[in-house]
Amino acid sequence: MLFRGVSFKLDAGALIHVAGANGSGKTSLLRIVCGLSVADGGEVRWRSELIRTLREAYWREIVYLGHAHALKDDLSPIENLHVACLLAGRPATGDAARDALAAFGLAACAHLPVHSLSQGQKRRSALARLALSTRVPLWILDEPFSALDADAVRHVDQLIFDHITSGGGVIFTTHQEASITARVTQRIDLDALANVAEAVC
């Protein structure tokens, strides 16, 4: 049992921070919300409909960035960005992709193969997709600040803040302090829920 009794509603323009120690179920919860994993009980709804019935229609309305960078090692950052946007049904122009990478300080390596990049550069390459997903209602981000320097952390902070301000929703996990200010902020502490579940069992 990872957690029990998790219940929340994400309104437009809201931010949810999922907290907990390693192994508490943060990634599992995000994967359940994405529809990539199935919980033993309960349900996830989007616009009042069960996500398991919406399937592709729901996935078109979310951006999920997990622990893995989800990049093809033999492709360049700009090629990866084009592929990710195309698969999501939101093709990006060459200028938009270059601008998104440049904002993360990746202009000089935009055309290098990903396998030649550092972990921080790979993470920034993956996160550049957020700049091209401003019209996607829901962002689900698992440890978006890991392997980032201070400038990149500030840039991700700003992207998240802008998304929330424009009416988008964000669910994220992090072990780092992030200076995101949202109109509505919720915190789900999985450590506390696990303690309650243990006491009930």
C-alpha positions as CSV (number, residue, x, y, z in Angstrom):
1,M,0.0,0.0,0.0
2,L,1.5,3.3,-1.1
3,F,-1.3,5.7,-0.2
4,R,-5.0,5.8,0.5
5,G,-7.7,8.5,0.6
6,V,-6.1,10.7,-2.0
7,S,-8.8,13.1,-3.3
8,F,-8.4,16.4,-5.0
9,K,-9.8,18.7,-7.6
10,L,-7.6,20.9,-9.9
11,D,-9.3,24.1,-11.0
12,A,-8.2,26.2,-13.9
13,G,-5.2,28.4,-12.9
14,A,-4.3,26.1,-10.0
15,L,-1.1,24.4,-8.9
16,I,-0.8,21.2,-6.9
17,H,2.4,20.2,-5.3
18,V,2.7,16.4,-4.6
19,A,5.1,16.0,-1.7
20,G,6.7,13.0,0.0
21,A,9.9,11.0,0.6
22,N,11.4,8.8,-2.0
23,G,9.2,5.7,-2.4
24,S,6.1,7.4,-1.1
25,G,4.3,7.1,-4.4
26,K,4.7,10.5,-6.0
27,T,5.5,9.1,-9.4
28,S,2.9,6.4,-9.1
29,L,0.2,9.1,-8.4
30,L,1.3,11.2,-11.4
31,R,1.2,8.1,-13.6
32,I,-2.3,7.3,-12.4
33,V,-3.4,10.9,-13.1
34,C,-2.0,10.6,-16.6
35,G,-3.7,7.3,-17.2
36,L,-0.4,5.4,-17.6
37,S,-1.1,3.3,-14.5
38,V,-4.3,2.1,-12.9
39,A,-5.0,2.5,-9.2
40,D,-6.5,-0.4,-7.2
41,G,-9.5,1.8,-6.4
42,G,-11.0,5.1,-7.2
43,E,-11.2,7.1,-10.4
44,V,-9.7,10.0,-12.3
45,R,-12.0,12.4,-14.2
46,W,-11.3,15.1,-16.7
47,R,-14.1,17.6,-17.4
48,S,-16.4,15.3,-15.5
49,E,-15.6,12.3,-17.7
50,L,-13.6,9.2,-16.7
51,I,-10.1,9.4,-18.3
52,R,-10.2,5.7,-19.2
53,T,-13.1,6.4,-21.6
54,L,-11.6,9.7,-23.0
55,R,-8.2,8.1,-23.7
56,E,-6.6,10.0,-26.6
57,A,-8.9,13.0,-26.2
58,Y,-7.5,13.4,-22.6
59,W,-3.9,12.8,-23.6
60,R,-4.1,15.6,-26.1
61,E,-5.0,17.9,-23.3
62,I,-2.0,17.1,-21.0
63,V,1.8,17.3,-21.1
64,Y,3.5,14.7,-19.0
65,L,7.2,15.0,-18.2
66,G,8.5,12.2,-16.1
67,H,11.9,11.3,-14.5
68,A,13.1,10.0,-17.8
69,H,14.0,12.6,-20.4
70,A,12.1,10.8,-23.1
71,L,14.7,11.8,-25.7
72,K,16.1,9.7,-28.6
73,D,19.8,9.7,-28.1
74,D,20.7,9.7,-31.8
75,L,18.5,12.7,-32.5
76,S,19.4,16.3,-31.7
77,P,17.4,18.4,-29.2
78,I,15.6,20.3,-31.9
79,E,14.7,17.0,-33.7
80,N,13.4,15.5,-30.4
81,L,11.4,18.6,-29.9
82,H,9.8,18.4,-33.3
83,V,9.0,14.7,-32.9
84,A,7.4,15.2,-29.4
85,C,5.2,18.1,-30.6
86,L,4.2,16.2,-33.8
87,L,3.3,13.1,-31.8
88,A,1.2,15.2,-29.4
89,G,-0.7,16.7,-32.4
90,R,0.8,20.1,-32.0
91,P,3.5,20.6,-34.7
92,A,6.1,23.4,-33.9
93,T,7.6,25.7,-36.4
94,G,11.4,25.7,-36.7
95,D,11.6,29.2,-35.2
96,A,9.5,28.3,-32.2
97,A,11.6,25.2,-31.5
98,R,14.8,27.1,-31.8
99,D,13.5,29.9,-29.5
100,A,12.3,27.3,-26.9
101,L,15.8,25.7,-26.8
102,A,17.6,29.1,-26.8
103,A,15.6,30.2,-23.8
104,F,17.1,27.2,-21.9
105,G,20.7,28.1,-23.1
106,L,20.8,25.3,-25.7
107,A,21.2,27.3,-28.9
108,A,24.8,26.1,-29.3
109,C,23.9,22.4,-28.9
110,A,20.5,22.4,-30.6
111,H,21.8,20.2,-33.5
112,L,24.1,17.9,-31.5
113,P,23.1,14.3,-30.8
114,V,21.5,14.0,-27.4
115,H,23.9,11.3,-26.3
116,S,26.7,13.9,-26.3
117,L,24.9,16.2,-23.9
118,S,25.2,16.5,-20.1
119,Q,22.4,15.4,-17.8
120,G,21.4,19.0,-17.3
121,Q,21.3,19.7,-21.0
122,K,19.2,16.7,-21.6
123,R,16.8,17.8,-18.9
124,R,16.6,21.3,-20.4
125,S,16.0,19.8,-23.8
126,A,13.0,17.9,-22.5
127,L,11.6,20.8,-20.6
128,A,11.8,23.1,-23.6
129,R,8.6,21.3,-24.7
130,L,6.7,23.4,-22.1
131,A,7.4,26.6,-24.0
132,L,5.6,25.0,-27.0
133,S,2.7,23.7,-24.9
134,T,1.2,26.9,-23.5
135,R,-2.2,26.1,-24.9
136,V,-2.3,22.6,-23.4
137,P,-4.6,22.8,-20.3
138,L,-2.8,20.4,-17.9
139,W,0.9,20.0,-17.2
140,I,2.0,17.0,-15.1
141,L,5.7,17.4,-14.1
142,D,7.7,14.8,-12.1
143,E,10.8,16.5,-10.6
144,P,11.0,19.2,-13.2
145,F,13.9,21.0,-11.4
146,S,16.2,18.0,-11.1
147,A,19.7,18.4,-12.7
148,L,19.0,22.1,-13.4
149,D,21.2,25.1,-12.6
150,A,19.8,28.2,-11.0
151,D,19.0,30.0,-14.3
152,A,17.1,27.0,-15.6
153,V,15.2,26.6,-12.4
154,R,14.1,30.3,-12.6
155,H,13.0,29.8,-16.3
156,V,10.9,26.7,-15.4
157,D,9.4,28.6,-12.5
158,Q,8.4,31.4,-14.9
159,L,7.0,29.0,-17.5
160,I,4.8,27.3,-14.8
161,F,3.7,30.7,-13.3
162,D,2.8,32.0,-16.8
163,H,0.8,28.8,-17.5
164,I,-1.1,29.1,-14.3
165,T,-1.7,32.8,-14.8
166,S,-3.2,32.1,-18.2
167,G,-5.7,29.6,-16.8
168,G,-3.7,26.3,-17.1
169,G,-3.3,23.7,-14.4
170,V,-0.1,22.2,-13.1
171,I,0.6,19.1,-10.9
172,F,4.2,18.7,-10.0
173,T,6.6,17.0,-7.6
174,T,9.9,18.4,-6.4
175,H,12.5,18.0,-3.6
176,Q,13.7,21.5,-4.3
177,E,12.4,24.9,-3.3
178,A,10.6,26.5,-6.1
179,S,9.4,30.1,-6.0
180,I,6.1,29.6,-7.8
181,T,3.3,31.8,-6.8
182,A,-0.2,30.6,-7.9
183,R,-3.7,31.9,-7.4
184,V,-4.6,28.5,-5.9
185,T,-2.1,26.2,-4.4
186,Q,-2.7,22.7,-2.9
187,R,-0.2,20.4,-1.3
188,I,-0.7,16.6,-1.2
189,D,1.6,15.1,1.4
190,L,1.8,11.4,0.7
191,D,3.9,10.7,3.8
192,A,1.0,11.9,5.9
193,L,-1.5,9.8,4.0
194,A,0.7,6.7,4.3
195,N,0.8,7.2,8.1
196,V,-3.0,7.4,8.2
197,A,-3.3,4.3,6.0
198,E,-0.9,2.4,8.3
199,A,-2.9,3.5,11.4
200,V,-6.2,2.3,9.8
201,C,-4.9,-1.1,8.6
